[in-house]
Amino acid sequence: MGDGYAYFGPEGTFTEAALRSLPEVGDRPVQAHATVGGALDAVRRGEAAAAMVPIENSVEGGVPATLDELAGGEPLMVLREVLLPVSFALLARPGVSLEQVRSVGSHPHALAQCRRWLAEHLPGAETVLAASTAAAAAAVAEGTASYDAALAAPMAAAHYPVAVLAEGIADNPGAVTRFVLVGPPGTPPLPTGIDKTSLVAYIHDDHPGALLEILTEFAVRGVNLTRIESRPTGDRLGDYHFSIDCEGHVDDARVGEVLVGLRRVCADVRFLGSYARADGVAPTVPRGTSDADFRDAQAWLARVRDGRSV
């Protein structure tokens, strides 16, 4: 097993910034990969101890490549999450002015988060999709881009010979991207009291109430969802699975009972991990759903079954 880390690159992305924000990374080797799948496959092959990938953005929602990679292929486990405030810099080759920019390249999520800024400051400029924000910056620096400037993470300017035409660019000043550190399957980190659990639920078939069946397993046990998204399975049109984050840890009785219930009503359930929430928000535990409440109910049932209580 490699002792380094993989991340969705290239160098100079927000994903690299998220990875390097972790104290445990330190001086350990890090390796950029051109795709989310490539970074996660490095973990599957044992070439990296873990990989950092983006999973969700407060403006554009889930990152399909990450959701689909975690739902399929050899199982992996989310070990922790990182929340990173996001704003962009407009980068061009030295000597290019803002007035000379007629086209801008970047990742689709970055372009979407800066749509209004571009319309105001570069009206009529063409937008071109790139594999990542840093890939766009690299192409501009190398002179191989089909566009004049790149929207990228500010740290990209330290990696590539480019000039900063504008910075602090964001239509939504509070925009945050959520990243997850993903490792091989194993025992989840111990509960902290401020945990989140991620999973994928596959329905048996498309039928009335299929989503309600899934949601009911959470609702009746007082477990709050922090995210739910449907994604196509890829098998045939109309087949979907649900990518879900909920409050709590798999070791919590209420969350464990949810997983058992989902296993009964779903075609399959993939557990993706339980880990501490980056925002530190503790869940509200409704009356009757604490671990003590579940222990008391189980003890009562045992007494009923052996005739000690009616």
BALOBA-1460 file (C-alpha; in Angstrom, 3 decimals):
// residues 310
<rec num="1" residu="m" x="0.000" y="0.000" z="0.000"/>
<rec num="2" residu="g" x="1.387" y="3.378" z="-0.984"/>
<rec num="3" residu="d" x="1.828" y="5.896" z="1.837"/>
<rec num="4" residu="g" x="1.152" y="8.939" z="-0.325"/>
<rec num="5" residu="y" x="-2.021" y="10.637" z="-1.485"/>
<rec num="6" residu="a" x="-3.753" y="10.996" z="-4.824"/>
<rec num="7" residu="y" x="-5.949" y="13.885" z="-5.895"/>
<rec num="8" residu="f" x="-7.955" y="15.101" z="-8.865"/>
<rec num="9" residu="g" x="-5.461" y="17.377" z="-10.574"/>
<rec num="10" residu="p" x="-3.473" y="18.764" z="-12.162"/>
<rec num="11" residu="e" x="-1.441" y="20.921" z="-9.780"/>
<rec num="12" residu="g" x="-3.047" y="24.162" z="-8.735"/>
<rec num="13" residu="t" x="-6.640" y="22.953" z="-8.312"/>
<rec num="14" residu="f" x="-8.921" y="23.545" z="-5.354"/>
<rec num="15" residu="t" x="-8.718" y="19.788" z="-4.787"/>
<rec num="16" residu="e" x="-4.983" y="20.059" z="-4.180"/>
<rec num="17" residu="a" x="-5.625" y="22.926" z="-1.769"/>
<rec num="18" residu="a" x="-8.177" y="20.793" z="0.092"/>
<rec num="19" residu="l" x="-5.712" y="17.891" z="0.337"/>
<rec num="20" residu="r" x="-2.850" y="20.041" z="1.556"/>
<rec num="21" residu="s" x="-5.091" y="21.541" z="4.251"/>
<rec num="22" residu="l" x="-4.936" y="18.207" z="6.103"/>
<rec num="23" residu="p" x="-2.203" y="18.109" z="8.777"/>
<rec num="24" residu="e" x="-1.556" y="14.399" z="8.194"/>
<rec num="25" residu="v" x="-0.487" y="15.015" z="4.606"/>
<rec num="26" residu="g" x="2.627" y="16.902" z="5.695"/>
<rec num="27" residu="d" x="5.617" y="15.986" z="3.533"/>
<rec num="28" residu="r" x="4.132" y="12.731" z="2.273"/>
<rec num="29" residu="p" x="4.131" y="12.374" z="-1.512"/>
<rec num="30" residu="v" x="1.066" y="13.542" z="-3.435"/>
<rec num="31" residu="q" x="0.161" y="12.606" z="-6.988"/>
<rec num="32" residu="a" x="-2.176" y="14.493" z="-9.323"/>
<rec num="33" residu="h" x="-4.496" y="12.521" z="-11.612"/>
<rec num="34" residu="a" x="-6.277" y="13.823" z="-14.680"/>
<rec num="35" residu="t" x="-9.654" y="12.372" z="-13.675"/>
<rec num="36" residu="v" x="-11.606" y="11.628" z="-10.510"/>
<rec num="37" residu="g" x="-11.672" y="7.967" z="-11.535"/>
<rec num="38" residu="g" x="-7.897" y="7.937" z="-11.934"/>
<rec num="39" residu="a" x="-7.371" y="9.294" z="-8.415"/>
<rec num="40" residu="l" x="-9.770" y="6.749" z="-6.894"/>
<rec num="41" residu="d" x="-8.293" y="3.881" z="-8.910"/>
<rec num="42" residu="a" x="-4.885" y="4.712" z="-7.433"/>
<rec num="43" residu="v" x="-6.397" y="3.821" z="-4.049"/>
<rec num="44" residu="r" x="-8.014" y="0.677" z="-5.439"/>
<rec num="45" residu="r" x="-4.653" y="-0.473" z="-6.829"/>
<rec num="46" residu="g" x="-2.874" y="0.236" z="-3.560"/>
<rec num="47" residu="e" x="-0.718" y="2.986" z="-5.076"/>
<rec num="48" residu="a" x="-2.091" y="5.627" z="-2.680"/>
<rec num="49" residu="a" x="-3.308" y="5.487" z="0.891"/>
<rec num="50" residu="a" x="-6.222" y="7.797" z="0.081"/>
<rec num="51" residu="a" x="-7.467" y="10.223" z="-2.569"/>
<rec num="52" residu="m" x="-9.033" y="13.672" z="-2.339"/>
<rec num="53" residu="v" x="-11.863" y="14.372" z="-4.777"/>
<rec num="54" residu="p" x="-14.654" y="16.982" z="-5.027"/>
<rec num="55" residu="i" x="-18.150" y="15.688" z="-4.304"/>
<rec num="56" residu="e" x="-20.477" y="18.655" z="-3.899"/>
<rec num="57" residu="n" x="-20.685" y="22.387" z="-4.508"/>
<rec num="58" residu="s" x="-23.051" y="24.811" z="-2.800"/>
<rec num="59" residu="v" x="-23.908" y="26.408" z="-6.160"/>
<rec num="60" residu="e" x="-23.899" y="23.568" z="-8.696"/>
<rec num="61" residu="g" x="-24.726" y="20.595" z="-6.438"/>
<rec num="62" residu="g" x="-23.177" y="17.133" z="-6.668"/>
<rec num="63" residu="v" x="-20.156" y="16.236" z="-8.798"/>
<rec num="64" residu="p" x="-21.427" y="13.423" z="-11.051"/>
<rec num="65" residu="a" x="-18.012" y="11.867" z="-11.712"/>
<rec num="66" residu="t" x="-17.371" y="11.376" z="-7.998"/>
<rec num="67" residu="l" x="-20.886" y="10.177" z="-7.182"/>
<rec num="68" residu="d" x="-20.773" y="7.601" z="-9.971"/>
<rec num="69" residu="e" x="-17.254" y="6.386" z="-9.157"/>
<rec num="70" residu="l" x="-18.180" y="5.814" z="-5.510"/>
<rec num="71" residu="a" x="-21.409" y="4.046" z="-6.462"/>
<rec num="72" residu="g" x="-19.691" y="1.611" z="-8.836"/>
<rec num="73" residu="g" x="-16.446" y="-0.312" z="-9.135"/>
<rec num="74" residu="e" x="-14.476" y="-1.795" z="-6.256"/>
<rec num="75" residu="p" x="-15.836" y="-0.434" z="-2.941"/>
<rec num="76" residu="l" x="-14.125" y="2.501" z="-1.265"/>
<rec num="77" residu="m" x="-14.735" y="4.372" z="1.991"/>
<rec num="78" residu="v" x="-15.009" y="8.070" z="2.775"/>
<rec num="79" residu="l" x="-12.650" y="8.861" z="5.667"/>
<rec num="80" residu="r" x="-13.270" y="12.575" z="6.138"/>
<rec num="81" residu="e" x="-14.558" y="15.695" z="4.422"/>
<rec num="82" residu="v" x="-13.138" y="19.152" z="3.783"/>
<rec num="83" residu="l" x="-15.137" y="22.333" z="3.131"/>
<rec num="84" residu="l" x="-13.290" y="24.939" z="1.090"/>
<rec num="85" residu="p" x="-14.562" y="28.471" z="0.341"/>
<rec num="86" residu="v" x="-14.245" y="29.008" z="-3.396"/>
<rec num="87" residu="s" x="-13.450" y="32.095" z="-5.441"/>
<rec num="88" residu="f" x="-11.559" y="32.292" z="-8.707"/>
<rec num="89" residu="a" x="-8.840" y="34.214" z="-10.471"/>
<rec num="90" residu="l" x="-8.801" y="35.111" z="-14.159"/>
<rec num="91" residu="l" x="-5.419" y="34.122" z="-15.562"/>
<rec num="92" residu="a" x="-3.811" y="34.917" z="-18.911"/>
<rec num="93" residu="r" x="-0.379" y="34.936" z="-20.506"/>
<rec num="94" residu="p" x="1.784" y="37.921" z="-19.509"/>
<rec num="95" residu="g" x="1.060" y="40.917" z="-21.690"/>
<rec num="96" residu="v" x="-2.607" y="40.060" z="-22.264"/>
<rec num="97" residu="s" x="-5.003" y="42.659" z="-20.849"/>
<rec num="98" residu="l" x="-8.567" y="42.171" z="-19.658"/>
<rec num="99" residu="e" x="-9.810" y="44.106" z="-22.683"/>
<rec num="100" residu="q" x="-8.137" y="41.618" z="-25.023"/>
<rec num="101" residu="v" x="-9.893" y="38.559" z="-23.581"/>
<rec num="102" residu="r" x="-12.472" y="37.210" z="-26.020"/>
<rec num="103" residu="s" x="-12.786" y="33.671" z="-24.646"/>
<rec num="104" residu="v" x="-12.451" y="32.029" z="-21.230"/>
<rec num="105" residu="g" x="-11.825" y="28.375" z="-20.443"/>
<rec num="106" residu="s" x="-12.456" y="26.461" z="-17.237"/>
<rec num="107" residu="h" x="-14.240" y="23.548" z="-15.597"/>
<rec num="108" residu="p" x="-18.052" y="23.687" z="-16.050"/>
<rec num="109" residu="h" x="-18.636" y="24.232" z="-12.306"/>
<rec num="110" residu="a" x="-16.244" y="27.191" z="-12.268"/>
<rec num="111" residu="l" x="-17.868" y="28.815" z="-15.287"/>
<rec num="112" residu="a" x="-21.305" y="28.353" z="-13.714"/>
<rec num="113" residu="q" x="-20.165" y="29.987" z="-10.465"/>
<rec num="114" residu="c" x="-18.815" y="33.027" z="-12.329"/>
<rec num="115" residu="r" x="-21.526" y="33.438" z="-14.965"/>
<rec num="116" residu="r" x="-22.707" y="36.866" z="-13.793"/>
<rec num="117" residu="w" x="-19.166" y="38.212" z="-13.350"/>
<rec num="118" residu="l" x="-18.262" y="37.165" z="-16.875"/>
<rec num="119" residu="a" x="-21.411" y="38.735" z="-18.274"/>
<rec num="120" residu="e" x="-20.638" y="42.021" z="-16.531"/>
<rec num="121" residu="h" x="-16.886" y="42.277" z="-17.104"/>
<rec num="122" residu="l" x="-16.432" y="40.280" z="-20.316"/>
<rec num="123" residu="p" x="-19.755" y="40.620" z="-22.147"/>
<rec num="124" residu="g" x="-19.823" y="38.507" z="-25.261"/>
<rec num="125" residu="a" x="-16.789" y="36.444" z="-24.283"/>
<rec num="126" residu="e" x="-17.025" y="32.800" z="-25.356"/>
<rec num="127" residu="t" x="-16.771" y="30.162" z="-22.623"/>
<rec num="128" residu="v" x="-14.910" y="26.928" z="-23.316"/>
<rec num="129" residu="l" x="-15.080" y="23.785" z="-21.173"/>
<rec num="130" residu="a" x="-11.877" y="22.309" z="-19.744"/>
<rec num="131" residu="a" x="-11.175" y="19.140" z="-17.750"/>
<rec num="132" residu="s" x="-10.300" y="21.180" z="-14.647"/>
<rec num="133" residu="t" x="-9.575" y="24.757" z="-13.605"/>
<rec num="134" residu="a" x="-5.841" y="24.048" z="-13.407"/>
<rec num="135" residu="a" x="-5.824" y="22.292" z="-16.783"/>
<rec num="136" residu="a" x="-7.251" y="25.495" z="-18.252"/>
<rec num="137" residu="a" x="-4.541" y="27.556" z="-16.549"/>
<rec num="138" residu="a" x="-1.822" y="25.181" z="-17.779"/>
<rec num="139" residu="a" x="-3.097" y="25.348" z="-21.362"/>
<rec num="140" residu="v" x="-3.101" y="29.161" z="-21.259"/>
<rec num="141" residu="a" x="0.428" y="29.210" z="-19.849"/>
<rec num="142" residu="e" x="1.698" y="26.777" z="-22.484"/>
<rec num="143" residu="g" x="0.010" y="28.648" z="-25.314"/>
<rec num="144" residu="t" x="-1.955" y="25.559" z="-26.364"/>
<rec num="145" residu="a" x="-5.390" y="26.798" z="-25.271"/>
<rec num="146" residu="s" x="-8.136" y="27.700" z="-27.712"/>
<rec num="147" residu="y" x="-9.119" y="30.495" z="-25.312"/>
<rec num="148" residu="d" x="-7.442" y="33.695" z="-24.117"/>
<rec num="149" residu="a" x="-7.807" y="33.322" z="-20.336"/>
<rec num="150" residu="a" x="-8.630" y="30.748" z="-17.689"/>
<rec num="151" residu="l" x="-10.794" y="30.817" z="-14.582"/>
<rec num="152" residu="a" x="-8.831" y="28.913" z="-11.957"/>
<rec num="153" residu="a" x="-7.971" y="28.640" z="-8.295"/>
<rec num="154" residu="p" x="-5.735" y="31.521" z="-7.173"/>
<rec num="155" residu="m" x="-2.997" y="29.007" z="-6.268"/>
<rec num="156" residu="a" x="-2.719" y="28.075" z="-9.964"/>
<rec num="157" residu="a" x="-0.874" y="31.357" z="-10.505"/>
<rec num="158" residu="a" x="1.938" y="29.987" z="-8.334"/>
<rec num="159" residu="h" x="2.243" y="26.845" z="-10.451"/>
<rec num="160" residu="y" x="2.109" y="28.313" z="-13.957"/>
<rec num="161" residu="p" x="3.714" y="31.349" z="-15.642"/>
<rec num="162" residu="v" x="0.547" y="33.400" z="-15.984"/>
<rec num="163" residu="a" x="-0.616" y="36.898" z="-15.097"/>
<rec num="164" residu="v" x="-3.570" y="37.573" z="-12.783"/>
<rec num="165" residu="l" x="-6.100" y="39.797" z="-14.565"/>
<rec num="166" residu="a" x="-8.704" y="39.657" z="-11.782"/>
<rec num="167" residu="e" x="-9.193" y="37.770" z="-8.521"/>
<rec num="168" residu="g" x="-11.835" y="37.167" z="-5.905"/>
<rec num="169" residu="i" x="-14.273" y="36.267" z="-8.688"/>
<rec num="170" residu="a" x="-17.493" y="34.616" z="-7.478"/>
<rec num="171" residu="d" x="-21.161" y="35.274" z="-8.153"/>
<rec num="172" residu="n" x="-21.950" y="33.764" z="-4.754"/>
<rec num="173" residu="p" x="-19.512" y="35.081" z="-2.115"/>
<rec num="174" residu="g" x="-20.432" y="32.273" z="0.274"/>
<rec num="175" residu="a" x="-19.765" y="29.504" z="-2.254"/>
<rec num="176" residu="v" x="-18.219" y="26.382" z="-0.745"/>
<rec num="177" residu="t" x="-17.033" y="23.157" z="-2.337"/>
<rec num="178" residu="r" x="-17.077" y="19.954" z="-0.341"/>
<rec num="179" residu="f" x="-14.266" y="17.459" z="-0.857"/>
<rec num="180" residu="v" x="-13.936" y="13.942" z="0.506"/>
<rec num="181" residu="l" x="-10.843" y="11.937" z="1.381"/>
<rec num="182" residu="v" x="-11.459" y="8.398" z="0.167"/>
<rec num="183" residu="g" x="-9.565" y="5.287" z="1.245"/>
<rec num="184" residu="p" x="-9.888" y="1.517" z="0.985"/>
<rec num="185" residu="p" x="-12.754" y="-0.268" z="2.796"/>
<rec num="186" residu="g" x="-12.242" y="-0.865" z="6.480"/>
<rec num="187" residu="t" x="-13.491" y="0.038" z="9.932"/>
<rec num="188" residu="p" x="-14.952" y="3.569" z="9.945"/>
<rec num="189" residu="p" x="-13.363" y="6.260" z="12.113"/>
<rec num="190" residu="l" x="-14.720" y="6.282" z="15.666"/>
<rec num="191" residu="p" x="-17.855" y="8.354" z="16.365"/>
<rec num="192" residu="t" x="-17.280" y="11.971" z="17.334"/>
<rec num="193" residu="g" x="-20.850" y="13.097" z="18.033"/>
<rec num="194" residu="i" x="-20.782" y="15.375" z="14.954"/>
<rec num="195" residu="d" x="-20.778" y="12.682" z="12.300"/>
<rec num="196" residu="k" x="-22.177" y="12.126" z="8.844"/>
<rec num="197" residu="t" x="-22.846" y="8.828" z="7.041"/>
<rec num="198" residu="s" x="-22.787" y="8.359" z="3.262"/>
<rec num="199" residu="l" x="-24.391" y="5.527" z="1.318"/>
<rec num="200" residu="v" x="-25.901" y="4.518" z="-2.013"/>
<rec num="201" residu="a" x="-29.338" y="2.862" z="-2.157"/>
<rec num="202" residu="y" x="-30.466" y="0.842" z="-5.186"/>
<rec num="203" residu="i" x="-34.187" y="0.298" z="-5.651"/>
<rec num="204" residu="h" x="-35.503" y="-3.064" z="-6.896"/>
<rec num="205" residu="d" x="-37.433" y="-1.478" z="-9.735"/>
<rec num="206" residu="d" x="-39.171" y="1.746" z="-10.660"/>
<rec num="207" residu="h" x="-42.521" y="1.663" z="-8.848"/>
<rec num="208" residu="p" x="-44.866" y="4.091" z="-7.066"/>
<rec num="209" residu="g" x="-43.518" y="4.913" z="-3.619"/>
<rec num="210" residu="a" x="-39.963" y="3.639" z="-4.241"/>
<rec num="211" residu="l" x="-38.358" y="6.849" z="-2.975"/>
<rec num="212" residu="l" x="-40.889" y="7.086" z="-0.138"/>
<rec num="213" residu="e" x="-39.841" y="3.621" z="1.057"/>
<rec num="214" residu="i" x="-36.272" y="4.818" z="1.340"/>
<rec num="215" residu="l" x="-37.118" y="8.130" z="3.015"/>
<rec num="216" residu="t" x="-39.408" y="6.408" z="5.517"/>
<rec num="217" residu="e" x="-36.514" y="4.347" z="6.875"/>
<rec num="218" residu="f" x="-34.798" y="7.600" z="7.850"/>
<rec num="219" residu="a" x="-37.885" y="9.522" z="8.979"/>
<rec num="220" residu="v" x="-39.255" y="6.969" z="11.433"/>
<rec num="221" residu="r" x="-35.883" y="6.809" z="13.184"/>
<rec num="222" residu="g" x="-35.365" y="10.567" z="13.349"/>
<rec num="223" residu="v" x="-32.336" y="10.606" z="11.043"/>
<rec num="224" residu="n" x="-31.965" y="13.827" z="9.058"/>
<rec num="225" residu="l" x="-30.700" y="13.803" z="5.469"/>
<rec num="226" residu="t" x="-28.096" y="16.388" z="4.503"/>
<rec num="227" residu="r" x="-28.080" y="15.414" z="0.801"/>
<rec num="228" residu="i" x="-29.951" y="13.076" z="-1.543"/>
<rec num="229" residu="e" x="-29.484" y="12.828" z="-5.305"/>
<rec num="230" residu="s" x="-30.709" y="10.382" z="-7.914"/>
<rec num="231" residu="r" x="-28.194" y="9.087" z="-10.438"/>
<rec num="232" residu="p" x="-28.780" y="6.771" z="-13.416"/>
<rec num="233" residu="t" x="-27.377" y="3.276" z="-12.941"/>
<rec num="234" residu="g" x="-26.295" y="3.152" z="-16.579"/>
<rec num="235" residu="d" x="-28.051" y="-0.178" z="-17.139"/>
<rec num="236" residu="r" x="-31.097" y="1.169" z="-18.939"/>
<rec num="237" residu="l" x="-33.198" y="4.309" z="-19.178"/>
<rec num="238" residu="g" x="-35.282" y="4.825" z="-16.036"/>
<rec num="239" residu="d" x="-33.017" y="2.861" z="-13.670"/>
<rec num="240" residu="y" x="-31.716" y="5.019" z="-10.824"/>
<rec num="241" residu="h" x="-29.924" y="4.741" z="-7.524"/>
<rec num="242" residu="f" x="-29.866" y="7.314" z="-4.729"/>
<rec num="243" residu="s" x="-26.711" y="8.877" z="-3.324"/>
<rec num="244" residu="i" x="-27.412" y="9.891" z="0.279"/>
<rec num="245" residu="d" x="-25.700" y="11.692" z="3.173"/>
<rec num="246" residu="c" x="-27.340" y="11.647" z="6.590"/>
<rec num="247" residu="e" x="-26.555" y="12.848" z="10.081"/>
<rec num="248" residu="g" x="-25.035" y="10.397" z="12.527"/>
<rec num="249" residu="h" x="-22.574" y="7.493" z="12.636"/>
<rec num="250" residu="v" x="-23.098" y="3.859" z="11.692"/>
<rec num="251" residu="d" x="-22.373" y="2.997" z="15.339"/>
<rec num="252" residu="d" x="-25.404" y="5.075" z="16.402"/>
<rec num="253" residu="a" x="-28.367" y="2.779" z="16.964"/>
<rec num="254" residu="r" x="-30.738" y="4.906" z="14.881"/>
<rec num="255" residu="v" x="-28.358" y="5.001" z="11.893"/>
<rec num="256" residu="g" x="-27.629" y="1.285" z="12.156"/>
<rec num="257" residu="e" x="-31.365" y="0.586" z="12.173"/>
<rec num="258" residu="v" x="-31.759" y="2.733" z="9.047"/>
<rec num="259" residu="l" x="-29.150" y="0.653" z="7.233"/>
<rec num="260" residu="v" x="-30.870" y="-2.570" z="8.291"/>
<rec num="261" residu="g" x="-34.211" y="-1.207" z="7.083"/>
<rec num="262" residu="l" x="-32.747" y="-0.107" z="3.744"/>
<rec num="263" residu="r" x="-31.151" y="-3.508" z="3.283"/>
<rec num="264" residu="r" x="-34.611" y="-5.059" z="3.618"/>
<rec num="265" residu="v" x="-36.413" y="-2.809" z="1.124"/>
<rec num="266" residu="c" x="-33.662" y="-2.069" z="-1.418"/>
<rec num="267" residu="a" x="-32.055" y="-4.242" z="-4.067"/>
<rec num="268" residu="d" x="-28.677" y="-3.271" z="-2.618"/>
<rec num="269" residu="v" x="-27.091" y="-0.762" z="-0.265"/>
<rec num="270" residu="r" x="-23.483" y="0.410" z="-0.527"/>
<rec num="271" residu="f" x="-22.104" y="1.853" z="2.715"/>
<rec num="272" residu="l" x="-19.628" y="4.630" z="1.870"/>
<rec num="273" residu="g" x="-18.513" y="5.540" z="5.373"/>
<rec num="274" residu="s" x="-19.152" y="7.455" z="8.582"/>
<rec num="275" residu="y" x="-16.900" y="10.413" z="9.375"/>
<rec num="276" residu="a" x="-16.778" y="13.701" z="11.256"/>
<rec num="277" residu="r" x="-18.639" y="16.638" z="9.745"/>
<rec num="278" residu="a" x="-16.304" y="19.420" z="8.655"/>
<rec num="279" residu="d" x="-18.752" y="22.103" z="9.814"/>
<rec num="280" residu="g" x="-18.888" y="20.682" z="13.350"/>
<rec num="281" residu="v" x="-22.702" y="20.732" z="13.477"/>
<rec num="282" residu="a" x="-24.113" y="18.197" z="15.921"/>
<rec num="283" residu="p" x="-27.354" y="16.431" z="14.938"/>
<rec num="284" residu="t" x="-30.623" y="16.920" z="16.776"/>
<rec num="285" residu="v" x="-31.727" y="13.552" z="18.181"/>
<rec num="286" residu="p" x="-35.538" y="13.413" z="18.376"/>
<rec num="287" residu="r" x="-37.242" y="11.873" z="21.374"/>
<rec num="288" residu="g" x="-37.299" y="8.092" z="21.191"/>
<rec num="289" residu="t" x="-34.328" y="7.739" z="18.822"/>
<rec num="290" residu="s" x="-31.295" y="7.934" z="21.122"/>
<rec num="291" residu="d" x="-29.093" y="4.892" z="21.716"/>
<rec num="292" residu="a" x="-30.573" y="4.644" z="25.215"/>
<rec num="293" residu="d" x="-34.098" y="4.607" z="23.765"/>
<rec num="294" residu="f" x="-33.174" y="1.758" z="21.399"/>
<rec num="295" residu="r" x="-31.534" y="-0.227" z="24.225"/>
<rec num="296" residu="d" x="-34.584" y="0.222" z="26.419"/>
<rec num="297" residu="a" x="-36.930" y="-0.909" z="23.615"/>
<rec num="298" residu="q" x="-34.785" y="-3.986" z="22.893"/>
<rec num="299" residu="a" x="-34.688" y="-4.892" z="26.600"/>
<rec num="300" residu="w" x="-38.470" y="-4.572" z="26.803"/>
<rec num="301" residu="l" x="-38.905" y="-6.816" z="23.759"/>
<rec num="302" residu="a" x="-36.606" y="-9.429" z="25.321"/>
<rec num="303" residu="r" x="-38.741" y="-9.438" z="28.477"/>
<rec num="304" residu="v" x="-41.893" y="-9.844" z="26.413"/>
<rec num="305" residu="r" x="-40.458" y="-12.770" z="24.500"/>
<rec num="306" residu="d" x="-39.403" y="-14.680" z="27.590"/>
<rec num="307" residu="g" x="-42.621" y="-13.961" z="29.452"/>
<rec num="308" residu="r" x="-41.211" y="-11.538" z="32.029"/>
<rec num="309" residu="s" x="-43.364" y="-8.626" z="30.842"/>
<rec num="310" residu="v" x="-46.710" y="-8.000" z="29.179"/>
